[in-house]
Amino acid sequence: MAPSMAPGDYVIVNRWSYKIGKPAQGDVVVLRDPENPAGHLVKRIASLATSGGYFVVGDNLEASRDSRAFGPIAKDLIVGRVWRHVKP
């Protein structure tokens, strides 16, 4: 499957979506990078981990740094749900 987003693309993020609801499998989210708190990542929620965290993956499975590298993430790392995606 080809990645749906590319470096340099813009996203509009709904920061309120998870204040009233929970992240669900398949949602595309922006999260604070667990290994670099100053950075952000755009990932898809693959599943809920039994530890209560979220397992996130990138669409480019061969080249993505995601939960396969840093493990499940806590909900408080999720900034919001991607609402729109725009190519420059």
Residue frames as a rotation matrix with the C-alpha (Angstrom) as fourth column:
MET 1
0.584 0.812 0.000 0.00
0.812 -0.584 0.000 0.00
0.000 0.000 -1.000 0.00
ALA 2
-0.240 -0.642 0.728 1.34
0.591 -0.692 -0.415 3.43
0.770 0.331 0.545 -0.90
PRO 3
-0.670 -0.038 -0.742 1.66
0.688 -0.408 -0.600 5.98
-0.279 -0.912 0.300 1.91
SER 4
0.341 0.884 0.320 -1.28
0.933 -0.361 0.003 8.38
0.118 0.298 -0.947 2.04
MET 5
0.980 -0.094 -0.176 0.93
-0.051 -0.971 0.232 11.27
-0.192 -0.218 -0.957 3.20
ALA 6
0.410 -0.893 0.185 4.41
0.730 0.200 -0.653 12.41
0.546 0.403 0.734 2.27
PRO 7
-0.184 -0.542 -0.820 7.00
0.872 -0.475 0.118 14.55
-0.453 -0.693 0.560 4.06
GLY 8
-0.979 -0.201 -0.041 6.10
0.171 -0.910 0.378 18.21
-0.114 0.363 0.925 3.60
ASP 9
-0.315 0.938 0.145 2.34
0.470 0.021 0.882 17.62
0.825 0.346 -0.448 3.43
TYR 10
-0.786 0.156 0.599 0.13
-0.517 -0.696 -0.498 19.70
0.339 -0.701 0.628 5.72
VAL 11
-0.450 0.709 -0.543 -2.49
0.670 0.670 0.320 18.39
0.591 -0.220 -0.776 8.12
ILE 12
-0.291 0.481 0.827 -5.28
-0.648 -0.735 0.199 20.10
0.704 -0.478 0.525 10.01
VAL 13
-0.749 -0.122 -0.652 -5.66
0.318 0.796 -0.515 18.53
0.582 -0.592 -0.557 13.43
ASN 14
0.326 0.879 0.347 -8.79
-0.250 -0.274 0.929 18.37
0.912 -0.390 0.130 15.56
ARG 15
-0.715 -0.690 0.114 -7.37
-0.237 0.086 -0.968 18.73
0.658 -0.719 -0.224 19.09
TRP 16
-0.399 0.651 0.645 -10.83
-0.911 -0.202 -0.359 18.37
-0.103 -0.731 0.674 20.71
SER 17
0.097 0.551 -0.829 -11.82
-0.684 0.642 0.346 15.04
0.723 0.534 0.439 19.18
TYR 18
-0.146 -0.212 -0.966 -10.34
0.349 0.903 -0.251 12.94
0.926 -0.373 -0.058 22.00
LYS 19
-0.924 -0.015 0.381 -11.43
-0.326 -0.487 -0.810 15.22
0.198 -0.873 0.445 24.82
ILE 20
-0.114 0.967 0.227 -14.98
-0.948 -0.038 -0.316 13.98
-0.297 -0.251 0.921 24.22
GLY 21
0.884 0.392 -0.256 -14.23
-0.458 0.837 -0.299 10.59
0.098 0.381 0.919 22.64
LYS 22
0.377 -0.758 0.531 -11.62
-0.177 0.504 0.845 7.86
-0.909 -0.413 0.056 22.51
PRO 23
-0.312 -0.549 -0.776 -9.12
-0.918 -0.037 0.395 7.11
-0.245 0.835 -0.492 19.75
ALA 24
0.622 0.589 0.516 -10.30
-0.374 0.802 -0.466 4.20
-0.688 0.097 0.719 17.61
GLN 25
-0.190 -0.656 0.730 -8.60
0.405 0.625 0.667 1.67
-0.894 0.423 0.147 15.39
GLY 26
0.074 0.133 0.988 -7.95
0.997 0.007 -0.075 3.20
-0.017 0.991 -0.132 11.96
ASP 27
0.936 0.245 -0.253 -7.83
0.267 -0.962 0.054 6.83
-0.230 -0.118 -0.966 13.15
VAL 28
0.114 -0.900 0.420 -4.96
0.753 -0.198 -0.628 8.89
0.648 0.388 0.655 11.75
VAL 29
0.896 0.208 -0.393 -3.48
0.441 -0.525 0.728 10.94
-0.055 -0.825 -0.562 14.59
VAL 30
0.226 -0.850 0.475 -0.75
-0.172 -0.515 -0.840 13.43
0.959 0.108 -0.262 15.34
LEU 31
0.903 0.016 -0.428 1.28
0.397 0.344 0.851 12.48
0.161 -0.939 0.304 18.40
ARG 32
0.602 -0.776 0.186 4.25
-0.796 -0.565 0.217 13.81
-0.063 -0.279 -0.958 20.27
ASP 33
0.307 -0.597 -0.741 7.28
-0.323 0.667 -0.671 11.71
0.895 0.446 0.012 19.38
PRO 34
0.989 0.136 -0.055 7.93
0.001 0.372 0.928 9.43
0.147 -0.918 0.368 22.40
GLU 35
0.396 -0.914 -0.085 11.67
0.912 0.382 0.149 9.49
-0.103 -0.136 0.985 21.68
ASN 36
-0.783 -0.565 0.262 11.91
0.595 -0.802 0.048 13.23
0.183 0.193 0.964 20.89
PRO 37
-0.140 0.842 -0.521 9.28
0.858 -0.159 -0.488 15.26
-0.494 -0.515 -0.700 22.80
ALA 38
-0.383 -0.032 -0.923 9.95
-0.185 -0.976 0.111 18.34
-0.905 0.213 0.368 20.65
GLY 39
-0.924 -0.031 -0.381 8.89
-0.382 0.112 0.917 16.43
0.014 0.993 -0.116 17.52
HIS 40
0.022 0.972 0.232 5.57
-0.680 0.185 -0.710 15.21
-0.733 -0.142 0.665 16.20
LEU 41
-0.957 -0.237 0.167 4.58
-0.065 0.737 0.673 12.16
-0.283 0.633 -0.720 14.17
VAL 42
-0.032 0.951 -0.309 1.55
-0.990 -0.073 -0.123 11.31
-0.139 0.302 0.943 12.03
LYS 43
-0.959 -0.281 -0.029 0.51
-0.282 0.959 0.038 7.67
0.017 0.045 -0.999 12.49
ARG 44
-0.054 0.942 -0.330 -2.51
-0.603 0.233 0.763 5.40
0.796 0.240 0.556 12.20
ILE 45
-0.228 0.056 0.972 -3.88
-0.908 0.347 -0.233 3.63
-0.350 -0.936 -0.028 15.28
ALA 46
-0.555 -0.068 -0.829 -3.56
-0.530 0.797 0.290 -0.08
0.641 0.600 -0.478 14.56
SER 47
0.141 0.608 -0.782 -4.93
0.385 0.694 0.609 -1.44
0.912 -0.387 -0.136 17.84
LEU 48
0.576 0.064 0.815 -5.42
-0.711 -0.454 0.538 -0.97
0.404 -0.889 -0.216 21.53
ALA 49
-0.408 -0.791 -0.456 -2.56
-0.314 0.591 -0.743 -2.62
0.857 -0.161 -0.489 23.44
THR 50
0.311 0.533 -0.787 -3.46
0.533 0.588 0.609 -4.87
0.787 -0.608 -0.101 26.45
SER 51
-0.517 -0.576 -0.633 -1.38
0.851 -0.268 -0.451 -2.46
0.090 -0.772 0.629 28.59
GLY 52
0.329 0.744 -0.581 -3.93
0.716 -0.598 -0.360 0.29
-0.615 -0.298 -0.730 27.88
GLY 53
-0.361 -0.525 -0.771 -1.77
-0.167 -0.777 0.607 2.13
-0.917 0.348 0.193 25.36
TYR 54
0.785 0.579 -0.220 -2.24
-0.273 0.005 -0.962 2.49
-0.556 0.815 0.162 21.61
PHE 55
-0.137 -0.780 0.610 -0.21
0.506 0.474 0.721 0.63
-0.852 0.407 0.330 18.98
VAL 56
0.663 0.332 -0.671 0.45
-0.288 -0.714 -0.638 3.05
-0.691 0.616 -0.378 16.12
VAL 57
-0.060 -0.662 0.747 1.94
0.704 0.502 0.502 2.36
-0.707 0.556 0.437 12.70
GLY 58
-0.330 -0.115 -0.937 2.92
-0.502 -0.819 0.278 4.41
-0.800 0.562 0.213 9.69
ASP 59
0.734 0.672 -0.096 1.43
-0.400 0.314 -0.861 3.71
-0.549 0.671 0.499 6.27
ASN 60
0.463 -0.673 -0.577 4.89
-0.645 0.191 -0.740 3.08
0.608 0.715 -0.345 4.82
LEU 61
0.975 0.086 0.207 5.56
-0.214 0.632 0.745 -0.09
-0.067 -0.770 0.634 6.82
GLU 62
0.612 -0.791 0.001 9.02
0.706 0.546 -0.451 -0.66
0.356 0.277 0.893 5.37
ALA 63
-0.354 -0.819 0.452 10.40
0.555 -0.573 -0.603 2.76
0.753 0.038 0.657 6.37
SER 64
0.367 0.611 0.701 8.23
-0.207 -0.681 0.702 3.94
0.907 -0.403 -0.124 9.26
ARG 65
-0.843 -0.510 -0.171 9.39
0.111 0.146 -0.983 4.52
0.526 -0.848 -0.066 12.82
ASP 66
0.030 0.959 0.281 6.37
-0.597 -0.208 0.775 3.60
0.802 -0.190 0.566 14.90
SER 67
0.546 0.275 0.792 5.22
-0.835 0.257 0.486 1.34
-0.070 -0.926 0.370 17.76
ARG 68
0.914 -0.304 -0.267 7.26
0.218 0.926 -0.309 -1.50
0.341 0.225 0.913 16.32
ALA 69
-0.049 -0.981 0.186 10.32
0.324 -0.192 -0.927 0.56
0.945 0.015 0.327 17.36
PHE 70
-0.734 -0.295 0.612 9.15
-0.347 -0.611 -0.711 2.45
0.584 -0.734 0.346 20.48
GLY 71
-0.858 0.410 -0.310 6.23
0.514 0.670 -0.536 0.36
-0.012 -0.619 -0.785 21.74
PRO 72
0.104 0.981 0.166 2.63
0.907 -0.162 0.389 1.33
0.408 0.110 -0.906 22.51
ILE 73
-0.773 -0.327 0.544 1.96
0.162 -0.931 -0.328 4.98
0.614 -0.165 0.772 23.29
ALA 74
-0.588 0.569 -0.575 -0.09
0.672 -0.053 -0.739 6.54
-0.451 -0.821 -0.351 26.08
LYS 75
0.307 0.825 0.475 -3.20
0.948 -0.309 -0.076 8.55
0.084 0.473 -0.877 25.22
ASP 76
0.691 -0.007 -0.723 -1.61
0.302 -0.906 0.297 11.71
-0.657 -0.424 -0.624 26.62
LEU 77
-0.486 -0.873 -0.038 0.94
0.261 -0.187 0.947 11.66
-0.834 0.451 0.319 23.76
ILE 78
-0.298 0.460 0.836 -1.86
0.954 0.112 0.278 12.00
0.034 0.881 -0.473 21.20
VAL 79
-0.938 -0.082 -0.338 -2.28
0.094 -0.995 -0.021 15.64
-0.334 -0.051 0.941 20.14
GLY 80
-0.087 0.958 -0.275 -5.42
-0.562 -0.275 -0.781 15.07
-0.823 0.087 0.562 18.06
ARG 81
0.132 0.276 0.952 -7.06
0.561 0.771 -0.301 13.42
-0.817 0.574 -0.053 15.08
VAL 82
-0.904 -0.412 -0.112 -6.07
0.114 -0.486 0.866 14.41
-0.412 0.771 0.487 11.56
TRP 83
0.069 0.983 -0.172 -9.12
0.114 -0.179 -0.977 16.14
-0.991 0.048 -0.125 10.11
ARG 84
0.973 0.175 -0.150 -7.75
-0.115 -0.195 -0.974 17.21
-0.200 0.965 -0.170 6.71
HIS 85
0.069 -0.953 0.295 -4.66
0.506 0.288 0.813 16.41
-0.860 0.093 0.502 4.71
VAL 86
0.934 0.216 -0.286 -3.37
-0.084 -0.644 -0.761 18.88
-0.348 0.734 -0.583 2.11
LYS 87
0.230 -0.869 0.438 -0.53
0.935 0.322 0.147 18.48
-0.269 0.376 0.887 -0.35
PRO 88
-0.015 -0.283 -0.959 1.45
0.153 -0.949 0.277 21.71
-0.988 -0.143 0.058 -0.92
